[in-house]
Amino acid sequence: MKLTVNPGNPLRGDIRLPGDKSISHRAALFSALAHGESVIENFLVAGVTKAMLHALTEVGVEWSLTGPTLKVKGKGLNGLLPPANTIHCGNSGTTLRLLAGALSAANISCTLSGSNALCQRPMLRIVEPLQRVGAVITATSTGTAPMKLKRRLTNQPLSGKTHILPIASAQVKTCLLLAGLNANEVIVVDEPALSRDHTEKMLSTMGIHLVESFINERHQVQMSPLAGNNLSPLRITIPGDFSSASFLIVAALITPGSEITIRKVGLNPTRTGLLSILTLMGAHIDISNEHFSGMEPVGDLRIRHSKLHGIEVSGSLVVKMIDEFPVFAIAAAFAEGETLVTQAEELRYKESDRISTICTQLKRIGVVVEERCDGFLIRGDNNPTGGEVNPNGDHRLAMAFAVSGLGSRNQITIHDAGIFNESYPRFVEDLIDLGADIAYE
Ligand code: S3P
């Protein structure tokens, strides 16, 4: 699909977004591990979550979708079946990494694979700690998927361990906690900064006792032995996806005359680093109607066109906005002065090398940018001129550059843009409903 975005039209209106991607993945998988039927409202139906549902079918779990309502018949950790085929996780790193942990605990043999892009992403960060607790799992010689998991013949539980993570990653943390559901000792996951904590919240909702502690920025979570035997089913409504909202937030901020309201968005503080940084850059964003949906904080956001100025981002803020850098770079391109991102090397291991893709594609629309090994510097003194970009198979890059076209000096064309269906299938419709001038073919 090719998208052509014309600048000029202000965005106006009120919108509610599909469910959060991270929470949807967890809700589907954790429900499968519970005993009994779970009912999940506002589930995200998109490319990446379909990969998770497909994987659940492969291991014998029944589920049904009616609109955005997902019902899952939990089989319990010991009820999952070895799949007849390789489990294809598509482009979904979350599906692959979370399944590796859960299926290690379930002790079944399988092969986990995915798209070419997914098979280039680093997997030793989960394979090595899983091996240390006794899982028989291997990656390719380059440390990537396909990964092979072999049933342990003795059917012994895995062992517990203290895992000290070199980088804060919710996928790695969740993978290890899921493996720990079948460990015969306490398992501890220690991360340099608190990554998104949807797993901790959801496992607690399902009856698991977790102990969390903080030492300065470090975060530690402990789980008791054999905690996975008694997971209760879920009944939750998933908040709107903050990461999808971030595209609309930046769209309204950079498009003169805009004022939009996004209702019932997830506002978990481990996710909303972008809100804090945009506010420091001068954004007019009001939060109202704050409440909880289960254990997850939710609220409404009102965003008005604003004059932004450049800023520096580094340290523990990086993990709190880890998926938002593509659209943050667009905000920076429209801000006055310099924006510097450092200590964000992890961006190189996402759906694309996001440092490189952000920089090469920003240059194509006339933005002055310098690539750094662990980030980038953007000089935002003039709005982008316009031009043609290629998101390099990365859904968030496709959406970020579509947003840039709303405020640029000339139209922006995004080639191979259909990849946004991976996480936010209504993206173009929602922008058009809010007033954007977008053509697609
Ligand atoms: C996710 C964690 C993050 C994020 C990804 C979803 C999750 O990945 O980038 O989109 O649901 O746990 P990392 O844990 O690799 O940083």
Residues whose N, C-alpha, C, O or C-beta is under 5 A from the ligand:
A	BS01	S3P	S22 T94 A168 S169 A170 Q171 V172 I322 D323
